[in-house]
């Protein structure tokens, strides 16, 4: 199916949010003027990073263009609540270095908790239990995504 073009309100949303200094560069590579986003993390990324994020699977990082794609209100809410500064601060708090490879960084316990917490904030639901101190840098799981994770991703991003 062909996506509808981006509406004026969505264009204005991104114009406003990308005026924030931290959102003016890719959260992963620092490339200026990122035109892509990981909705799952509410962050702005460059074209190069978007390819890596897409390779992780939609249950980890769902990517959209901030200039071409249509967006749902709940997706915009995740971007509004997130932002590059918040994500970077959270990662640093959990000993995730800025230069950690993308595939490793977004597969940590901290990244998984951040996704779940951001989603709970956007939906107004109960946040996940606190992340155990000193474990954020560890891999989230060696298991493939569960049926529930895939169903959630499908409902949020493809419905």
N, C-alpha and C positions, 0 to 999 in steps of 0.2 A: 504494500500500500504506500502511496506517496504522502509524505508528511505535509501538513499545511505550512505555509510560510510563517515566519515569525511575525507576531502582531506588534503594534506600536507600543503597547504597555510593557511587553517583555523587553523590547529594545531599550526603552527608557529605564527599566529595572536594571539592566546590565550597565547602561551608561552611568547610572548613579553609583552602583556598587563597585564598579571598576575605577571609580575616582579615588577609592581608598588606596593608600600607598602600597600596602602589602598585596593587594589584588591586581596591581599593575605589572606584576612579574609572575612567571610560572612558579608555583609553590615548590616544584621539584628541581628545576634547572635554573631558575632565575632569569629565564628568557623574557625580555620585555613584551608587553602587550599580548598576553595570552588570550586566545580566542576559543578555548575549549574549557570544559569544566567536568570535574568528577562530582556528579550530583551526590553520590554516596558519602562523600567527605565534605561537600559544600565548598570546594576549592577550585581555583582557576589554574589551568595548565596549558602548556604550549602544545603545538602539533606533535612534536617528537614524543613528549610525555604521554599524550593522548593515545598513541599507538601502543605504548607499553601498558597503560591502564586498561585498554580494551582487551589486551591479551590475558589479563588476570581473570576475566569473566565478570558478568554483570552482578553476580552475588558479592563481588568485592568492590568493583568500581564501574559505575554506569556513567558513560561519557556522552556529552552533548556539546554541540557547537553553541557558543554564545552569540553568534551572528546569523546563523542559518536555520537552526532547528526550532520547532515549536516546543513549548514548555507547558507543563501542567502546573496548576497553582501549588500543589504539594512539593513539586520539584523546586520551584522558586523559593518556597519556604525553607527548604533545606539549605539553599544557597544563602538566603538571608540570615539564617542562624549560624551558618558556618563562617566561611571566609578564610583566607590564607593565614592571617595573623593568629587566629584561634587554633587552627590545625597545627601550625608550626610550634606554638607555645605548648600545646598538649604533647606533641611528640618529644619536645625537649624535656618536658617534665618527666617523661617516661624513658629517658635515656635513648631516644631514637635520634641518631645523628642526621643532620640535614643532608649529608652526602651518602646515606645508606641507599643502595640500589632500590629502585621503585618496587620491584617484585617482592623484595624482602621486607621493605618498610610497610607496605600495605597488607602484608600477610602476618603482621605481628599481633599479639594480644591487644596492644594499645590501639592499633588501627581498627580491629574488630569491635572493641568496646566503644570507640569514638563513633563508628557507623551506627551502632545500636542506640547509643545515647542521643545522637543527633536526630535519628528517626523518631525516638520516643518524644523528644522535645517538639518536633514538627507535628506529631500526631496528638500531643497532649496526653501521652500514656506514661505508665510507670517506667522510670529509667532502669537500666540494668544494674545489678549489684555492683558496688565499687570494685575497681580493678585492684587485685592484690598488689601491694607495694613491692617494687623491685622485679615485677614479672612482665611489664609492658613490652620490653624488647624481645621477649621470647616468641617463637612462632605460635600462631593462633591454634593451628591444628594440622595434622598430617592427613586428615580425612578429606575426601571430596565433599563438595557442598551437599547439605542435606536437602531432602525434598521440600522442607519448610523454607529454607533459604532461597531455593530456586522459585518456589511459589510466591514468596514475598517480592522478589526482584521482578518477577513477571507481572504481578499485580500493580506494583508501583510504577514501573517503567514502561510497560507495554500495553496496559489496559486502556 
